[in-house]
Amino acid sequence: MLQIQQIQQNEATEENHRNEACLQYELSEWLLRNEILWRQKSRETWLREGDKNSKYFHLSTIIRRRRNKIDTIKSDLGEWITDRKEIRKHFLTHFTSQFCEEEVDFPTNLEELIPNSISDSENEELCRIPTPQEIKKTLFDMSAQKSPGPDGLPVLFYKKYWGTVGNDVIRAVTNFFISGRLLREVNNTFLVLIPKVQNPTSVNHFRPISLCNVVYKIIAKILVSRLRPLLHKLISPCQSAFIPGRWVAENEVIVQELLHSFKQRKVKGGMMAIKLDLQKAYDRVNWSFLQTVLRNFGFKETFIAWIMECVTSVSFKLLINGGLTDSFNPSRGLRQGDPLSPYLFILCQETLSRLIEKQLSERRINGVKASIGGPAITHVMYADDIILFSKTNKKETTILNQCLDTYCTWSGQIVNRNKSGLVFSKYTPKPTIGHTKHLLQMKTLKKDAIYLGAPLFLSKASVRDFQFLKERLEAKLMGWRSKCLSWAGRCTMIKSVAQALPTYVMSTFELPNKICESMDALNRRKDWLSKEPMKTASPIWRAIEKAKKIVLKGACYMVGDGNSINIWKDPWVPWLEDFKPKPKDDSIQLNPQMVSSLIDQNAHKWKLEALEQLFDQESVEAISRIIIPIRQREDKLMWIHDHKGVFTVKSAYKLNHDNSSGSNAGFEWQRIWKLKAHERTKMLIWRIGANVLPTKERIAQRMPISDTSCSLCKSQIPPAASGVSDLTVLVCRNNEDIVKIVLDPPCLGRLQNKAELKDHYSLIMGTTIEAIWNLRNRVLHNGEHINLDAVVNNIESRILEYKLSKEPPNQKVPTEPARWCCPPPNVVKLNVDAAIASDFSTLAVIARDSNGNILKAWAKRSSHSDPLQGETCAILWALKLAAEESFLHILVEGDSKISFDAIQVVTGVMRRALNVLLQTERVRGREGVATERGSCDRERGREEELRRGS
């Protein structure tokens, strides 16, 4: 720094510029290394730019280490242990015992609770040897800077040096899938102890988290990627954890509705809910039981052997106070931190679901209904968070207790009856309550009980129920963290951390206005579609009803057979306002009429004459764009603002926000926050716009000062510039020079893209304003001389710094350029694409043989202007062309991942493409035609293989 300052004071010669540039580059390199070091040490992931190598990160690191340090622990006898070696010994003894197998007893067929559910083709896919591309993609999809395992190498190392270590990694992973054996060193694991409470005093106050080696995590993630798509058909709907398409809030809604019915419904004998706590649930899973469960589901022995090798070949070392204990080998349990563990756990947990469902199907228990005509609910699960529902009588209580005992005997689990609790309906007799508590050995839950991070019981004092959200936010904003951050850092913290706190709770509950206002203040600092909410409706249902207007704005029917869609009342034309067609004129009678009356069911087309008689021209054109499915299907209500057609809180919030902010009020402020510039720069511009910057003029309004001239050129500020005082660019000659220099740099000539030019100008102007303000402060307070060259260099370096900070972290790994690859011998590859214009699209298909020779090419115009429908039409057309040309083996390649996923029936139905995709079933359904999934990233295109005959 001293050398740089000395050079800056010398003459502005070419040699001095070169020397300064070299020193600045060297300084930047050292600062970057130091910044990366402290960012990694602090484990703070939410702050991406600014404040990285600051007091905040230093304190984050120190406090995190101090919190994780174990100075003293209480033994099982109640004695305090302070010696470090004795502390390690105590933890080692505890966890060695905790992961030691206990005797279990279960029938091999698990009483036929679990039928064989995996098909031969699914088993074949599960047992496939992964390709090098699949192994590489799995690695590169992993987070780069997660804590490393015993190998000491984070994922970032493997990404950066893939060219060197890639072949070895591929051989190691492939060897496991071929041999079924895992090197013990690969599965060595560190156990780190994470405190579960503020001041832990017992071993039970710590949660053991596993740090696995990268090679093992690649293997585990490949197995998970194959297992995960099958879970929806293996796991009952009562379990909502880790399964694609299921949401944790569903459990919350069901539980709240049932508990609300406890206050309203009079059921003979009463009703009850049992909130279960499984003691050390993951750590107690019996391996033999897990293997039996997998076998009963119908998994092939090869796949089961892979899973069991991953689970049983592990060895642990505890990481305590920076040191390691001796290693030990567990004989039961699933590692928390292993990608496989959550999925294996819910497969085991499904046994408990099947035990309870069997009792329900045999009518030995009845479950609980939220209303008279509703379904009977016996239990809901989110991983190991379980709530059982039952009528409060001795028979059903005994049966549920027997189910729990059976499951625990089989799996090795233990119900912690001290932490479990009971909830009884309002009209349950007191003698029955006492008898049930005695039978189950559980207490009644307290009123402040929490379920899945939200209050289990809601009172009339809703502000008190949700006070915990305000307290959490207060702790975030008022603690040491915010005090150590700059203005820009605090602004980023509010947006990325503080405002995310209530999101989960708000997705289920309606927060009281008082709580919302107080949190805002802290930051500154079918029948269901039509009925009014009943007076006795639950708080959850009232919140749903209040959101009805938003839901109606995005709900639209996808036309199937048209039998359930009313032409005039229901939303069914996605391109029209309110999704409803308009009558041709006022004389048309809006009689209740179904959309099916407008469809020629034999030809699978619209009756154009009927459309033209009923609707105006815009509506006719919009309806004509809806494709009638070839196979009859029921009409389905879709959410129009998500490409999967599934309602999400995020898309509903965005829709509501866009509608509520349609006016121009506050538009300029939004432009400031949307600038592509550093948060620090945006905060400065906001302070200028709000006139809260401590300029001489603003200070003079509060206290007398003698000098009100411009700090840079010493000229008096004319009245026309009042309000910006000594920060105006328009009247200061020095500032004009800076602006002229930076607004016309040579690099601008290379920017051809208009959006890039716009962003560049915004970045330059924002950075220039900040540089002017910093220069003004140095001149005014430090008496520095104005050095325009240094200012300009500073502006350019800050622009470069910002651009580098916006690059995805740790992704500076060179990727192979996309290349077209020849298909296998005797296979024709069809490359498809669609070019979308405002009111039409152009489809193109090219057919090539295995030598890359072009066999034929086609192009045509389509009426679809929607990108998703255009891409899907191109795929459909390619399939038809292949059938017409009698290509026996074909491979279709394109760049629309969503379209190919929809064809492969990946979870989620794409609302705009589905009608087109339904037509592909006619092509795919021909004799001898089947599909196989390919995998490729966006750059290389998505592949779909269709083979005909054999």
Secondary structure, DSSP 8 states (H G I E B T S, - for coil): -HHHHHHHHS---HHHHHHHHHHHHHHHHHHHHHHHHHHHHHT--S--SSSTTSHHHHHHHHHHHHHH----EE-TTS-EE--HHHHHHHHHHHHHHHTS-------TTGGG-S-----HHHHHHHT----HHHHHHHHHTS-TTS---TT---HHHHHHTHHHHHHHHHHHHHHHHHH----TTTTEEEEEEEESSSS--SGGGEEEEEEE-HHHHHHHHHHHHHHGGGHHHHS-TTB-SS-TT--HHHHHHHHHHHHHHHHH---TT-EEEEEEEBTTTGGG--HHHHHHHHHHHT--HHHHHHHHHHHHS-EEEEEETTEE---B--SS---TT-TTHHHHHHHHHHHHHHHHHHHHHTTS---B-SSTTS--B-EEEETTEEEEEEESSHHHHHHHHHHHHHHHHHH---B-TTT-EEEE-TT--HHHHHHHHHHHT-EE--TT-EETTEESS--S-HHHHTHHHHHHHHHHHHSHHHHTS-HHHHHHHHHHTGGGTTHHHHTTS---HHHHHHHHHHHH--HHHH----TT--HHHHHHHHTHHHHHHHEEEE-SS-TT-BTTTS---TTSGGG---BSSTTS-----BGGGGEETTTTEE-HHHHHHHB-HHHHHHHHTS---SS----EEEETTSTTS---HHHHHHHHHHHHT-SSTTHHHHHHHTSSS-HHHHHHHHHHHTT-S--HHHHHTTS--S--S-TTT-----GGGTTTGGG-SSS-HHHHHHHHHHHS-GGGGG---HHHHHHHHHHHHHHHHHHHHHHHHIIIII-----HHHHHHHHHHHHHHHHHHTS-TT--------------TT-EEEEEEEEE-SS-EEEEEEEE-TT--EEEEEEEEES--SHHHHHHHHHHHHHHHHHHHT-SEEEEEES-HHHHHHHTT-SS--TTTHHHHHHHHHHHTSTTEEEEE----TTT-EEEEEEE--
